[in-house]
Amino acid sequence: MLENVHVPIGPCPMKLHCDTDWELNGTKCYYFSPNKLSWSHSKKKCVNMSGHLVKIDSREEQVLIDKFWIGLTDSETEGVWKWTDGSSLDPNLTFWFKTKQNSEPDNWTGHNKENLNGEDCVRMGEKADGFETKCWFDQDCNSSQHYICEKNTASSPNCIK
């Protein structure tokens, strides 16, 4: 578990902390689910805990996360990727899986078109070509995956006199 961080704000540093079962990293709190849920159920669970599915804002955050649903979807308009907070995907900050043979997102519908809705939600990490990768893969939103919730830290004054 990560420890509290002291951030100087004004004349008195603030002590950042997270709720029970949440982990502090930088100035954000993360909840790593022990259970697997669909993307929409994962999103609701995060909102019920005053957070949201994680939004990747930096390379450092990308490295922290693996094998979980993230808050990215193109369910409203195919090919237009948006975060659950409504912001658009920054094309300069994407981590889609790409090889000479395969490229994500692929909106795979199955060999016999059994997945007619395609793949509109994004998860991190998968075994690919015999190795673990920390890339993004679009996937059927109804499949069950672990998920990560994210929220801002709580803070309290930590004045030393």
C-alpha positions as a printed Julia matrix, in Angstrom:
161×3 Matrix{Float64}:
   0.0     0.0     0.0
   1.28    3.45   -0.86
   1.82    5.99    1.92
   0.41    9.44    2.53
   2.14   12.26    0.66
   2.71   15.76    2.07
   2.23   18.53   -0.47
   3.08   22.11    0.47
   0.06   24.32   -0.24
   0.31   27.89    0.98
   1.85   28.41    4.42
   0.8    24.98    5.67
   1.45   21.66    3.87
  -1.58   19.5     3.16
  -1.6    15.81    3.99
  -3.11   13.8     1.13
  -4.9    10.58    1.96
  -7.24    8.02    0.44
 -10.25    6.15    1.74
  -9.87    2.62    3.09
  -9.1     0.08    0.3
  -7.87    2.88   -2.02
  -4.18    3.41   -2.85
  -2.45    6.76   -3.11
  -0.22    7.42   -6.11
   0.88   11.0    -6.68
  -2.18   13.13   -6.02
  -4.8    10.54   -7.01
  -6.43    7.61   -5.26
  -6.94    4.27   -7.03
  -9.2     1.35   -6.22
  -8.05   -1.95   -7.75
 -11.07   -4.25   -7.88
 -10.69   -7.81   -6.63
 -13.8    -8.79   -8.64
 -14.56   -8.91  -12.35
 -17.53   -7.0   -13.78
 -18.73   -5.82  -17.19
 -17.54   -2.36  -18.28
 -20.89   -0.68  -17.52
 -21.17   -2.34  -14.08
 -17.55   -1.35  -13.37
 -18.35    2.25  -14.33
 -21.38    2.29  -11.99
 -19.39    0.75   -9.13
 -16.75    3.5    -9.45
 -19.39    6.25   -9.5
 -21.01    4.72   -6.39
 -17.62    5.07   -4.66
 -17.36    8.77   -5.72
 -14.84    7.99   -8.46
 -14.74    6.99  -12.11
 -13.04    4.36  -14.24
  -9.41    5.37  -14.53
  -8.45    7.92  -17.18
  -4.86    7.62  -18.42
  -3.37   11.12  -18.18
   0.34   10.28  -18.34
   2.89    7.61  -19.21
   3.52    7.14  -15.47
  -0.15    6.32  -14.93
  -0.05    3.9   -17.87
   2.8     1.96  -16.24
   0.86    1.69  -12.95
  -2.13   -0.04  -14.49
  -2.41   -3.52  -16.01
  -5.19   -6.01  -16.87
  -8.13   -3.83  -15.89
 -11.0    -1.97  -17.53
 -10.16    1.68  -18.1
 -12.66    4.5   -18.67
 -12.35    4.71  -22.47
 -15.15    3.82  -24.9
 -16.43    4.45  -28.42
 -19.95    3.19  -27.63
 -21.61    6.47  -28.67
 -19.89    6.76  -32.07
 -17.75    3.96  -33.52
 -14.12    5.05  -33.76
 -14.59    8.21  -31.66
 -12.92    7.35  -28.35
 -14.01    9.25  -25.23
 -13.22    9.0   -21.53
 -16.06    8.53  -19.04
 -15.65   12.17  -17.99
 -16.65   13.15  -21.55
 -13.19   14.29  -22.67
 -11.78   13.13  -25.99
  -8.84   10.76  -26.25
  -5.59   12.68  -26.77
  -4.14   11.2   -30.0
  -0.64   11.95  -28.66
  -1.22    9.83  -25.55
  -2.47    6.42  -26.69
  -1.16    2.97  -25.9
  -2.97    0.73  -28.42
  -1.44   -2.69  -29.06
   0.22   -2.85  -32.48
   2.28   -5.52  -34.26
   2.85   -6.3   -37.93
   0.03   -8.87  -37.75
  -2.43   -7.19  -35.36
  -3.49   -3.7   -34.51
  -5.91   -2.35  -31.9
  -8.56   -1.07  -31.79
  -9.97   -3.65  -34.2
 -13.69   -3.78  -33.24
 -13.5    -7.57  -33.65
 -16.89   -9.18  -34.23
 -15.79  -12.82  -34.04
 -15.06  -15.46  -36.64
 -18.77  -16.07  -37.26
 -19.99  -12.57  -36.39
 -21.11  -13.85  -32.96
 -20.18  -10.48  -31.44
 -22.37   -8.26  -33.63
 -21.86   -5.22  -31.4
 -18.1    -5.35  -31.85
 -15.76   -4.05  -29.18
 -16.53   -0.63  -27.7
 -14.74   -0.68  -24.33
 -11.03   -0.7   -23.46
  -9.0    -2.8   -21.09
  -5.34   -2.84  -20.23
  -2.95   -5.71  -20.66
  -3.17   -9.1   -22.28
  -0.89  -11.92  -23.24
   0.15  -11.27  -26.81
   2.64  -13.19  -28.91
   3.76  -15.08  -25.81
   4.52  -12.09  -23.58
   2.65   -9.78  -21.23
   1.95   -6.35  -22.64
   0.72   -3.15  -20.99
  -1.15   -1.94  -24.03
  -4.78   -1.11  -24.71
  -7.2    -3.57  -26.3
 -10.78   -2.85  -27.34
 -13.11   -5.55  -26.07
 -16.77   -6.51  -25.84
 -18.18   -4.33  -23.04
 -20.18   -7.28  -21.65
 -17.11   -9.39  -20.89
 -16.03   -9.45  -17.25
 -12.71   -7.84  -16.27
 -11.18   -6.37  -13.16
 -11.48   -2.58  -13.07
  -9.71    0.44  -11.58
 -11.52    3.41  -10.1
  -9.81    6.76   -9.74
 -10.63    9.85   -7.71
  -8.93   12.9    -6.29
  -7.3    12.61   -2.9
  -8.81   13.92    0.27
  -6.62   16.44    2.05
  -6.3    17.82    5.52
  -4.02   20.52    6.94
  -0.81   19.2     8.45
   0.49   22.35   10.13
   3.58   22.0    12.26
   4.07   24.7    14.87
